[in-house]
Every structure is written in structure tokens, then in C-alpha cells.
């Protein structure tokens, strides 16, 4: 996420230089990918901090870390500032309430589409977005500041100004804002009128209902959609967007109402008038309270942090700790911290603000039992060196299957190890094989313009067991994609020298009907001591199509435990 430096300074008065800030932030909170004179790009990969997908969230974090003064106050309650009882109600139907727990439509008229002011254009461009027009830009500016996506429909394109939130019908299609016709599945969530689909909920609007130069009246949507539904649709259609990214991380009703108030104020400044408002769903956000004990804090961190410091850190982060005489706090979690669920989460907040570097290293006093060295730990570095010398590039992928890979493989999830408390829906299932993630990496590199791709990974895979504890194995995987018509033949030659040194043979398989994800005729078994320990094959066209790969890809995978 790119953060405009000039815009950020409107929200927080920095008491340090930008250079000092980008050094300090990774020590206390979040990594930095890139810094220029115009923006700071945050490294959000692996983070489940929905609040940091907004400038206000970043400003609050800077306040907590540096003590810089915020230019805004965070209200404890957020309510819609216009009295909706005095306004006529539009027709809104939520056919799938679990997929859209909170939905609002505001009709605003008296607008005129123009170019946006230069300061708006500057904010958008420094945030990595382009200006469209003043009406559309307001939705993006509010999203960037508050983290709540909004969408403006041209009211003329909505039949009877009637909105329905529903799933797609069989064989239904929609033309999205990027002018592409999308084939929908019945699980895709849509915004529609009585006749047509108007947009893919939480992902992208429809072309037929977009704001244009003649638009004078809009229906402004502010909503909360089910994160899993949005993620699946965006992934399947290869249609990631700034909006879908935020929906996937989770949103709150209080933040939605703040964003809606801000957007309406901006439209009013353009001469717009609020004609009607409809809100569907429960207004209340659940307020979380967590008990934090001094003993557990000390046991997990390894040192005693003074109670006054604990309270100060938590208050600066927006938490409300209330002390008790028996050495614990009842901590109220701020509504924007959806990621904080248990006591250990609160302890992590205190510890990172205290500073990991301040925790002294201590020598382990307990004697460690003698362990026999596993020969695989000698094999792995040797293999890596040999593969690198052959011109292959090592990659490291996550231990989890992405949704895109699971759908491409048509994998039976019952045979996978499922995480009990995943940080997101993208990290639910541990991998039982490495090659699909390498194929996914190949696809990403092809889309970036690379033509000759030879990569490998040595990592763990996981399998369920009757004991309840997953079994772990080290595997080697290689993926090859280049200009040749027979990547498997080249992979065979490339790998042969390495596999021979391991006492491993490649054997052609005449029957691979059980290998549904590989080409039925281009498949080799990897054997050691007459036992199959892996395979080398071309990836099936069906899988490649699902991953958006138009070239032939050969992969090899083998168990390093023999």
C-alpha cells in the first residue's frame, strides 16, 4: 500500500523526519517496501491488520510509535449524521444477509461531473491510483483515508432505483468497468436492479452503471460484505482491486458510517443534495474485552514491564485498559483492531511497543538431550548449491495453499491439514505438495514478462495423521517453463545429473489415470530402490488454465526422506 507523504502530514504532525520514520516503523509495527519523496510503500504481505489499509490507521500507528500529534480525534461512537427518518427510503433487498450483513444506499442529486481539483489528483497519484472524475474520485479518496470502499452508481442506470444484493444466476454474465465480459458462478455476489446486474459486490462495478459526463444523480453504496465470498470471486476472476483487498481484511460499521459521513460532506461541497438513505442491517459493532494478566505478560515476554508502561502503550494504540487490584487489566479493544482476539494478541501489542530489541538474551539453563543429526540437513544445502549451479533460482513460498491453487487442483480438502485459527481465509490449509505453488510463481513471472523460468524450492509438506499431529516431510520441487516445445525433456536432462548422485531413477509411466493434475502422456515416476518417491510431469492444461498460464510447464517433485 502506497501512503502519500503530504497527505499523511495532514493527518499527523510528524515529530521526526520521514527518513527516521521509515527506520523506526519496521522495528515496531510494519515493514517498508519503498520510499520516495512522494510516498511510503508499506509491506502488507502476511499482515492481517485491516486498520493499516487506511491513512488514518497508519497515522494512528505513527502516533503510537513516535508520539506525533494526530490532527483528528477518534470518536468512540459513530452515527450517521443525517436524520434518515426525515428522508424517503429507497428500495433495497438483501437476499443473502450473511453475505452482506450491513448495506447502505444514499441517493444524492444536483451533481455535475468535472475534473477533480489538483490536490485530489495529487493525493490519488501519490497513493498509486489515477483520477477519473470528481464524483468517482471522492469514493477513492474516502476509501484511502478511512479504509472503507464506496461505489457510486449512475441512478439513471438503476431501474426504479431499486437495489438487490443477490448471488449470480446460472450462466449470468456482467461487463465490468474494465470493459471485460465476466462469466459468473452462482456463488458470486452481485449488486443488481430488477433487470440487470450492476456490479460485482466488493470487487468491481459494472460498465453499464458507471458515472459518466452526463451523470447528475448517484446512488452511493457503502457496505460490508463477507470477506471469504469477495476473496473467492476476486481470485477466480483474477480481478484484485483496492476495494476487494479491504473487504477481504474485514470492515466495521463504525468506520463505514464515518466514511459515509465524510463522502456525503464532500458531495455536498460540490452542490449535491441528499435525497434518500436506506440502511439494512444491525448498527452495533461487537465490543471486545480481553483480560490481560501481569503473570502471563511476564512469562511470555521473559521480563517484567512496569504496569504504567503497559497502560501507556495500550492507550496510545487506542486500547482502554482498566486495572484491577489482583494484577490484571480488563482491556477494551478498539473497534478498528479486528485482528486482536485473545490475551496473547494484547501481549504482542505491548511487547512490540516496548521493543523486542530491549528484551535481553538469556542463556538456556536446562540441559538439552543429545540428538542424532538428521542427514537431510546435510543433503539440503548440497542440493541447493547444485541446483543453483545448474542455473535454477530458489524460491520460497508460503506453507499454505492459496485459494487459486486449491481451485485449480480441485483438491479434496478433507485430505489436508487445516489450521485451527488461521489469520485469514487464505491460510487455512497446509500444503501436502510443493509443485502447485511453484506453478503459481511461474504464472506470476510470465505475466511480468519473464520468458525463461527455472525455479526450485526445498521445503516442508504436511499430512494428517491418526494421532492428530500432522506428519512433516521435506520435499524438492522444480518448475521449468521456456520457449521449448518439450519442457519435460529439458527438465529430465537438467535433473538427471542430480538425481543420479542420489541413487534415484526416472521411469516412464504408461498409466497415469490417477494423476489428474498432470498430462496423461508426459509423466515420469521417480524411483529409489524400486520405490516411488516422486514424479516429473507436464502440468495438465486444465490446471494451467485455472492459473492463467498459456505456456507448457514441467514440474518435478520428490520426497527427500526417501
C-alpha positions as CSV (number, residue, x, y, z in Angstrom):
1,X,0.0,0.0,0.0
2,X,1.3,3.4,-1.0
3,X,0.9,6.2,1.5
4,X,1.1,9.8,0.3
5,X,3.6,11.6,2.5
6,X,2.0,15.0,2.0
7,X,-1.5,13.6,2.7
8,X,-0.2,11.8,5.8
9,X,1.2,15.0,7.2
10,X,-2.3,16.4,7.1
11,X,-3.4,13.7,9.5
12,X,-0.4,13.5,11.8
13,X,2.2,16.2,12.7
14,X,5.4,14.2,12.4
15,X,7.9,14.9,15.2
16,X,10.7,13.2,13.2
17,X,11.9,13.1,9.7
18,X,10.4,10.7,7.1
19,X,13.8,9.0,6.9
20,X,13.8,8.4,10.7
21,X,10.2,7.2,10.4
22,X,10.9,4.5,7.8
23,X,13.7,3.2,10.0
24,X,11.5,3.2,13.2
25,X,8.3,1.7,11.8
26,X,9.7,-1.7,10.8
27,X,11.1,-2.0,14.4
28,X,7.7,-1.5,16.0
29,X,5.0,-2.3,13.5
30,X,5.2,-2.8,9.7
31,X,7.8,-3.2,7.0
32,X,8.6,-0.7,4.3
33,X,9.0,-1.8,0.7
34,X,10.0,1.5,-0.9
35,X,10.3,5.2,0.0
36,X,10.3,8.2,-2.4
37,X,9.9,11.9,-2.0
38,X,6.2,11.4,-2.6
39,X,5.1,8.2,-0.9
40,X,6.0,5.4,1.5
41,X,5.0,1.9,0.3
42,X,4.1,-0.4,3.2
43,X,4.8,-4.1,3.0
44,X,1.4,-5.6,3.8
45,X,2.2,-9.2,2.8
46,X,1.4,-11.5,5.6
47,X,-0.3,-8.8,7.8
48,X,-3.8,-9.1,8.9
49,X,-4.0,-5.5,10.1
50,X,-7.1,-4.2,8.3
51,X,-6.7,-0.8,10.0
52,X,-3.4,-0.2,8.2
53,X,-5.2,-0.2,4.9
54,X,-6.2,3.4,5.6
55,X,-4.2,6.6,6.0
56,X,-6.0,7.2,9.4
57,X,-4.9,3.8,10.5
58,X,-1.3,4.5,9.5
59,X,-1.4,7.9,11.2
60,X,-2.7,6.3,14.5
61,X,0.2,3.8,14.3
62,X,2.7,6.6,13.8
63,X,1.2,8.4,16.8
64,X,1.6,5.3,19.0
65,X,5.2,4.7,17.8
66,X,6.6,8.2,17.7
67,X,4.2,10.3,19.9
68,X,3.5,12.6,16.9
69,X,0.2,14.6,17.3
70,X,-2.9,13.4,15.5
71,X,-4.9,16.0,13.5
72,X,-8.1,14.1,14.2
73,X,-10.0,12.6,17.1
74,X,-11.2,9.0,17.0
75,X,-14.9,9.1,18.1
76,X,-15.9,6.3,20.5
77,X,-19.2,6.1,18.7
78,X,-20.0,6.7,15.0
79,X,-23.5,7.5,13.9
80,X,-25.0,8.7,10.6
81,X,-25.2,12.5,11.0
82,X,-28.2,12.9,8.7
83,X,-31.6,12.2,10.2
84,X,-32.8,9.4,8.0
85,X,-36.2,9.4,9.5
86,X,-37.0,12.6,7.6
87,X,-35.8,11.1,4.3
88,X,-37.7,8.8,1.9
89,X,-36.4,5.2,1.8
90,X,-35.1,3.6,-1.4
91,X,-36.0,0.0,-2.2
92,X,-33.2,-2.3,-1.1
93,X,-33.4,-6.1,-0.8
94,X,-30.7,-8.2,0.8
95,X,-31.3,-11.8,-0.5
96,X,-28.3,-13.2,1.3
97,X,-27.9,-11.4,4.6
98,X,-24.9,-13.5,5.8
99,X,-23.0,-12.3,2.7
100,X,-24.0,-8.7,3.2
101,X,-24.5,-8.0,7.0
102,X,-24.7,-4.2,6.6
103,X,-25.6,-2.3,3.4
104,X,-26.5,1.3,2.7
105,X,-27.6,3.3,-0.3
106,X,-27.7,7.1,-0.3
107,X,-29.3,9.0,-3.2
108,X,-27.5,12.3,-4.0
109,X,-28.6,14.6,-6.7
110,X,-27.6,18.1,-8.1
111,X,-24.1,16.9,-9.1
112,X,-22.0,17.9,-12.1
113,X,-19.2,15.7,-13.4
114,X,-15.9,17.6,-13.8
115,X,-12.2,17.1,-13.5
116,X,-11.1,16.8,-9.9
117,X,-9.2,19.6,-8.2
118,X,-5.4,19.3,-8.5
119,X,-4.9,18.5,-4.8
120,X,-7.3,15.5,-5.2
121,X,-5.4,14.3,-8.2
122,X,-2.1,14.7,-6.3
123,X,-3.3,12.6,-3.4
124,X,-4.6,9.8,-5.7
125,X,-1.5,9.6,-7.8
126,X,0.8,9.6,-4.8
127,X,-1.3,6.7,-3.5
128,X,-0.9,4.7,-6.6
129,X,-4.3,5.5,-8.1
130,X,-5.4,7.6,-11.1
131,X,-8.0,10.3,-11.1
132,X,-11.2,9.6,-13.0
133,X,-13.6,12.5,-12.3
134,X,-14.7,14.4,-9.3
135,X,-17.7,12.1,-8.5
136,X,-15.7,8.9,-8.7
137,X,-12.6,10.3,-7.1
138,X,-14.5,11.1,-3.9
139,X,-15.2,7.4,-3.4
140,X,-11.5,6.5,-3.8
141,X,-10.3,9.4,-1.6
142,X,-12.6,8.4,1.2
143,X,-11.5,4.7,0.8
144,X,-7.8,5.6,1.1
145,X,-8.3,7.8,4.2
146,X,-10.8,5.7,6.1
147,X,-10.3,2.2,4.6
148,X,-13.9,1.8,3.7
149,X,-14.7,1.2,0.0
150,X,-17.6,3.1,-1.6
151,X,-19.2,2.8,-5.0
152,X,-21.3,5.4,-7.0
153,X,-23.9,4.1,-9.4
154,X,-25.4,6.4,-12.0
155,X,-29.0,6.5,-10.7
156,X,-30.4,6.6,-14.3
157,X,-29.0,3.1,-14.9
158,X,-30.7,1.5,-11.9
159,X,-34.3,0.5,-12.9
160,X,-36.8,2.0,-10.5
161,X,-33.8,3.0,-8.3
162,X,-34.3,-0.5,-6.7
163,X,-31.3,-2.4,-5.4
164,X,-30.9,-6.1,-4.8
165,X,-27.9,-7.8,-3.2
166,X,-28.0,-11.4,-4.5
167,X,-25.9,-14.2,-5.9
168,X,-25.5,-14.7,-9.6
169,X,-27.9,-16.8,-11.6
170,X,-27.0,-19.7,-13.8
171,X,-24.9,-18.6,-16.8
172,X,-25.2,-15.0,-15.8
173,X,-22.6,-12.5,-17.2
174,X,-21.6,-8.9,-16.5
175,X,-19.4,-6.4,-18.2
176,X,-17.2,-4.8,-15.6
177,X,-15.6,-1.3,-15.5
178,X,-12.6,-2.6,-17.3
179,X,-14.9,-3.4,-20.3
180,X,-14.4,-7.2,-19.9
181,X,-17.3,-9.6,-20.1
182,X,-17.2,-11.8,-17.0
183,X,-18.8,-15.3,-16.8
184,X,-20.2,-15.6,-13.3
185,X,-20.7,-18.5,-11.0
186,X,-23.7,-18.9,-8.7
187,X,-21.6,-18.2,-5.6
188,X,-20.6,-14.7,-6.9
189,X,-22.3,-11.9,-5.0
190,X,-23.9,-9.2,-7.2
191,X,-25.5,-5.8,-6.8
192,X,-28.4,-5.7,-9.2
193,X,-31.6,-3.9,-10.1
194,X,-34.8,-5.8,-11.1
195,X,-33.5,-6.5,-14.6
196,X,-29.7,-6.5,-14.7
197,X,-26.5,-6.9,-12.6
198,X,-25.0,-3.6,-11.7
199,X,-21.7,-4.7,-10.3
200,X,-19.6,-7.4,-8.6
201,X,-20.1,-6.8,-4.9
202,X,-16.9,-5.6,-3.3
203,X,-14.8,-6.3,-6.4
204,X,-15.7,-4.0,-9.3
205,X,-18.6,-2.1,-10.6
206,X,-20.4,-2.7,-13.9
207,X,-19.8,-0.8,-17.1
208,X,-23.5,-0.1,-17.7
209,X,-24.0,1.7,-14.4
210,X,-20.8,3.8,-14.1
211,X,-20.7,7.5,-13.6
212,X,-20.2,9.4,-16.9
213,X,-20.1,13.0,-18.1
214,X,-23.9,13.4,-18.0
215,X,-24.4,12.0,-14.5
216,X,-26.3,14.3,-12.1
217,X,-27.7,11.8,-9.6
218,X,-25.9,8.9,-8.0
219,X,-26.8,6.0,-5.7
220,X,-23.8,5.8,-3.3
221,X,-23.1,2.4,-1.9
222,X,-21.4,1.8,1.4
223,X,-21.5,-1.8,2.6
224,X,-19.8,-4.7,4.5
225,X,-19.6,-7.9,2.5
226,X,-18.5,-11.4,3.6
227,X,-14.6,-11.5,3.2
228,X,-14.5,-15.1,2.0
229,X,-17.1,-14.5,-0.7
230,X,-15.2,-11.4,-2.0
231,X,-11.9,-13.2,-1.9
232,X,-13.1,-16.2,-3.9
233,X,-14.7,-14.1,-6.6
234,X,-11.7,-11.8,-6.9
235,X,-9.3,-14.7,-7.1
236,X,-11.3,-16.8,-9.5
237,X,-11.7,-13.8,-11.9
238,X,-8.1,-12.7,-11.4
239,X,-9.6,-9.3,-10.5
240,X,-7.8,-8.0,-7.4
241,X,-8.8,-4.4,-6.6
242,X,-8.1,-1.8,-3.9
243,X,-11.7,-2.3,-2.8
244,X,-11.6,-6.2,-2.7
245,X,-8.4,-6.0,-0.7
246,X,-10.1,-4.1,2.1
247,X,-13.2,-6.2,2.1
248,X,-11.1,-9.3,2.4
249,X,-9.4,-8.0,5.6
250,X,-12.7,-7.1,7.2
251,X,-14.6,-3.8,7.9
252,X,-16.5,-2.3,10.8
253,X,-19.8,-0.5,10.8
254,X,-18.4,2.4,12.8
255,X,-15.8,3.0,10.2
256,X,-18.4,2.7,7.4
257,X,-20.6,5.4,9.0
258,X,-17.6,7.7,9.4
259,X,-16.6,7.2,5.8
260,X,-20.2,7.7,4.6
261,X,-20.5,11.0,6.5
262,X,-17.2,12.2,5.0
263,X,-18.2,11.3,1.5
264,X,-21.6,13.0,1.7
265,X,-19.9,16.1,3.1
266,X,-17.6,16.2,0.0
267,X,-20.6,15.7,-2.4
268,X,-22.4,18.5,-0.6
269,X,-19.4,20.7,-1.1
270,X,-19.9,20.0,-4.9
271,X,-23.5,21.2,-4.6
272,X,-25.1,17.8,-4.1
273,X,-28.2,17.2,-2.0
274,X,-29.1,14.0,0.0
275,X,-32.5,12.8,-1.2
276,X,-32.8,9.4,0.4
277,X,-31.0,7.0,2.6
278,X,-31.5,3.3,3.2
279,X,-29.6,1.2,5.7
280,X,-30.0,-2.5,6.1
281,X,-28.5,-4.5,9.0
282,X,-27.7,-4.1,12.6
283,X,-25.8,-0.9,13.5
284,X,-24.0,-2.3,16.5
285,X,-20.4,-3.5,16.4
286,X,-19.4,-6.1,19.0
287,X,-17.1,-4.5,21.6
288,X,-14.3,-6.9,22.6
289,X,-12.9,-7.1,26.1
290,X,-9.8,-9.2,27.0
291,X,-8.3,-10.0,30.3
292,X,-4.6,-9.3,30.5
293,X,-2.7,-10.6,33.5
294,X,0.7,-9.4,34.7
295,X,1.9,-13.0,35.2
296,X,1.2,-14.1,31.7
297,X,2.7,-11.0,30.3
298,X,5.9,-11.6,32.3
299,X,6.0,-15.3,31.5
300,X,5.7,-14.8,27.7
301,X,7.9,-11.8,27.4
302,X,10.5,-13.0,29.9
303,X,10.8,-9.7,31.8
304,X,8.6,-7.6,33.9
305,X,7.3,-4.4,32.1
306,X,6.2,-1.8,34.6
307,X,2.4,-1.6,34.7
308,X,2.4,2.2,34.0
309,X,4.3,1.5,30.7
310,X,1.9,-1.3,29.8
311,X,-1.1,1.0,30.2
312,X,0.6,3.8,28.3
313,X,1.4,1.6,25.3
314,X,-2.1,0.2,25.2
315,X,-3.7,3.7,25.5
316,X,-1.5,5.0,22.7
317,X,-2.7,2.2,20.5
318,X,-6.4,3.0,21.2
319,X,-7.0,0.3,23.8
320,X,-8.7,1.1,27.1
321,X,-7.1,-0.9,29.9
322,X,-8.9,-0.8,33.2
323,X,-6.7,-2.0,36.1
324,X,-7.8,-4.3,38.9
325,X,-6.3,-4.9,42.4
326,X,-5.4,-8.5,41.6
327,X,-2.8,-7.8,39.0
328,X,-4.7,-7.8,35.8
329,X,-6.4,-5.4,33.3
330,X,-9.7,-5.6,31.6
331,X,-8.7,-4.3,28.1
332,X,-11.3,-2.9,25.8
333,X,-10.2,-3.4,22.2
334,X,-10.6,-0.5,19.8
335,X,-13.3,-1.3,17.1
336,X,-10.8,-1.0,14.3
337,X,-8.5,-3.8,15.6
338,X,-10.3,-6.8,14.1
339,X,-7.1,-8.8,14.5
340,X,-6.9,-8.7,18.3
341,X,-8.9,-11.6,19.7
342,X,-7.0,-13.2,22.7
343,X,-4.7,-12.3,25.6
344,X,-1.6,-13.2,23.6
345,X,-2.6,-10.7,20.9
346,X,-2.6,-7.9,23.6
347,X,0.7,-9.1,24.9
348,X,2.2,-8.9,21.4
349,X,1.0,-5.3,21.2
350,X,2.6,-4.4,24.5
351,X,5.9,-6.2,23.6
352,X,6.3,-4.6,20.2
353,X,5.8,-1.1,21.6
354,X,8.3,-1.9,24.4
355,X,10.8,-3.0,21.8
356,X,11.9,-6.5,21.0
357,X,15.5,-5.3,21.0
358,X,15.2,-4.4,24.7
359,X,14.4,-7.9,25.8
360,X,17.8,-9.3,27.0
361,X,19.0,-12.6,25.6
362,X,19.2,-15.3,28.3
363,X,21.2,-18.5,28.3
364,X,19.1,-21.6,28.4
365,X,19.7,-23.3,31.8
366,X,18.1,-26.6,31.1
367,X,20.4,-29.3,29.5
368,X,19.4,-30.3,26.0
369,X,19.3,-34.0,25.2
370,X,21.8,-35.3,22.7
371,X,20.2,-35.6,19.3
372,X,21.3,-37.6,16.3
373,X,21.9,-35.4,13.4
374,X,19.5,-35.9,10.6
375,X,21.4,-36.5,7.3
376,X,18.8,-34.5,5.5
377,X,20.2,-31.3,6.9
378,X,23.5,-32.0,5.1
379,X,21.6,-33.0,1.9
380,X,19.6,-29.9,1.7
381,X,22.4,-27.3,1.4
382,X,24.3,-29.6,-1.0
383,X,21.2,-29.9,-3.2
384,X,20.6,-26.1,-3.2
385,X,24.2,-25.5,-4.3
386,X,24.0,-28.0,-7.2
387,X,20.6,-26.7,-8.4
388,X,21.9,-23.1,-8.3
389,X,25.0,-24.1,-10.2
390,X,22.7,-25.5,-12.9
391,X,21.1,-22.1,-13.3
392,X,17.9,-22.6,-11.2
393,X,16.7,-19.9,-8.9
394,X,15.5,-20.8,-5.4
395,X,12.1,-19.5,-4.3
396,X,10.3,-19.8,-1.0
397,X,6.6,-20.0,-1.0
398,X,4.1,-20.0,1.9
399,X,3.3,-23.2,3.8
400,X,-0.3,-22.7,2.9
401,X,-2.3,-23.3,-0.3
402,X,-3.7,-20.2,-1.9
403,X,-7.4,-20.3,-2.9
404,X,-6.5,-20.1,-6.5
405,X,-4.3,-23.2,-6.3
406,X,-6.9,-25.2,-4.4
407,X,-9.5,-24.4,-7.0
408,X,-7.1,-25.2,-9.8
409,X,-6.2,-28.6,-8.4
410,X,-9.8,-29.5,-7.5
411,X,-8.3,-30.8,-4.2
412,X,-10.3,-32.7,-1.7
413,X,-9.8,-30.5,1.4
414,X,-10.6,-33.4,3.7
415,X,-7.2,-34.9,3.0
416,X,-5.4,-31.7,4.0
417,X,-4.2,-30.4,7.4
418,X,-6.5,-27.5,8.4
419,X,-5.3,-24.7,10.7
420,X,-7.4,-24.3,13.7
421,X,-7.1,-20.5,13.9
422,X,-5.9,-19.2,10.5
423,X,-5.0,-15.4,10.3
424,X,-7.1,-15.2,7.1
425,X,-9.1,-17.4,4.8
426,X,-6.0,-17.6,2.5
427,X,-4.1,-19.5,5.2
428,X,-6.5,-22.3,6.2
429,X,-4.8,-25.4,4.6
430,X,-1.2,-26.6,4.8
431,X,0.4,-27.8,1.6
432,X,0.8,-31.5,1.1
433,X,2.8,-30.9,-2.1
434,X,5.1,-28.1,-3.4
435,X,4.8,-28.0,-7.2
436,X,1.4,-26.2,-7.4
437,X,2.8,-23.1,-5.7
438,X,5.8,-23.2,-8.0
439,X,3.4,-23.3,-11.0
440,X,1.7,-20.3,-9.5
441,X,5.0,-18.5,-9.2
442,X,5.7,-19.4,-12.9
443,X,2.4,-17.7,-13.9
444,X,3.2,-14.6,-12.0
445,X,6.6,-14.3,-13.6
446,X,5.2,-14.9,-17.1
447,X,2.8,-12.0,-16.5
448,X,5.7,-9.8,-15.5
449,X,7.4,-10.5,-18.9
450,X,9.9,-13.3,-18.0
451,X,10.2,-15.9,-20.8
452,X,12.8,-18.4,-19.4
453,X,11.8,-19.6,-15.9
454,X,13.7,-22.3,-14.0
455,X,13.0,-22.3,-10.3
456,X,13.2,-24.8,-7.3
457,X,12.1,-25.0,-3.7
458,X,13.0,-27.3,-0.9
459,X,10.5,-27.2,1.9
460,X,8.2,-29.0,4.2
461,X,4.8,-30.5,3.3
462,X,2.2,-31.7,5.8
463,X,-0.1,-34.7,6.0
464,X,-2.8,-35.5,8.6
465,X,-2.2,-38.4,10.9
466,X,-4.4,-40.5,13.3
467,X,-2.6,-39.0,16.3
468,X,-3.9,-35.5,15.4
469,X,-0.3,-34.2,15.0
470,X,0.4,-33.6,11.3
471,X,3.3,-35.5,9.7
472,X,6.0,-33.3,8.2
473,X,8.3,-34.2,5.2
474,X,10.9,-32.3,3.3
475,X,10.4,-32.3,-0.5
476,X,12.3,-30.9,-3.5
477,X,10.2,-29.3,-6.3
478,X,11.4,-27.9,-9.6
479,X,9.4,-25.9,-12.2
480,X,10.5,-25.2,-15.8
481,X,8.9,-23.0,-18.4
482,X,10.7,-21.7,-21.5
483,X,10.4,-21.4,-25.3
484,X,10.9,-25.1,-25.9
485,X,8.1,-27.4,-27.1
486,X,9.1,-30.1,-24.7
487,X,9.9,-28.7,-21.2
488,X,9.6,-32.1,-19.6
489,X,12.5,-33.4,-21.8
490,X,14.7,-30.4,-20.8
491,X,13.7,-30.9,-17.1
492,X,14.7,-34.6,-17.4
493,X,18.1,-33.7,-18.7
494,X,18.6,-30.9,-16.1
495,X,17.6,-33.1,-13.2
496,X,19.3,-36.3,-14.3
497,X,22.8,-35.4,-13.0
498,X,21.5,-34.5,-9.6
499,X,19.1,-37.4,-9.2
500,X,21.7,-40.0,-10.3
501,X,24.0,-38.8,-7.4
502,X,21.1,-39.6,-5.0
503,X,20.6,-43.1,-6.4
504,X,17.3,-42.0,-7.9
505,X,15.9,-43.1,-11.3
506,X,13.4,-41.6,-13.6
507,X,11.0,-44.1,-15.1
508,X,8.4,-43.6,-17.8
509,X,4.8,-44.3,-16.6
510,X,2.4,-45.9,-19.1
511,X,-0.7,-45.3,-17.0
512,X,-1.3,-42.1,-15.0
513,X,-5.1,-42.0,-14.9
514,X,-4.8,-41.4,-11.2
515,X,-2.6,-38.3,-11.8
516,X,-5.5,-35.9,-12.7
517,X,-3.3,-32.8,-12.5
518,X,-0.7,-33.9,-15.0
519,X,-0.6,-34.6,-18.7
520,X,-1.7,-38.2,-19.3
521,X,1.2,-38.9,-21.7
522,X,4.0,-36.7,-20.4
523,X,4.7,-38.2,-17.0
524,X,7.7,-39.9,-15.3
525,X,8.0,-41.7,-12.0
526,X,10.9,-41.0,-9.7
527,X,12.1,-44.2,-8.0
528,X,14.6,-45.2,-5.4
529,X,15.2,-48.8,-4.5
530,X,12.2,-49.7,-6.6
531,X,10.0,-47.4,-4.5
532,X,8.2,-44.4,-6.0
533,X,9.3,-41.2,-4.2
534,X,8.1,-38.6,-6.6
535,X,7.3,-37.7,-10.2
536,X,8.2,-35.4,-13.1
537,X,5.5,-34.3,-15.5
538,X,3.9,-31.6,-17.5
539,X,1.1,-29.8,-15.7
540,X,-2.3,-30.6,-17.1
541,X,-3.8,-27.9,-19.4
542,X,-6.9,-27.7,-17.1
543,X,-4.7,-26.6,-14.2
544,X,-2.7,-24.2,-16.3
545,X,-5.9,-22.5,-17.5
546,X,-7.1,-22.1,-13.9
547,X,-3.7,-20.5,-13.0
548,X,-3.8,-18.2,-16.1
549,X,-0.8,-19.8,-17.7
550,X,-0.8,-20.2,-21.5
551,X,2.6,-21.9,-21.8
552,X,3.6,-25.5,-21.1
553,X,5.1,-26.0,-17.7
554,X,7.0,-29.1,-16.5
555,X,7.4,-29.8,-12.8
556,X,9.4,-32.3,-10.7
557,X,8.7,-33.2,-7.1
558,X,10.3,-35.8,-4.8
559,X,10.4,-36.8,-1.2
560,X,13.9,-36.1,0.3
561,X,13.3,-38.6,3.1
562,X,13.5,-41.4,0.5
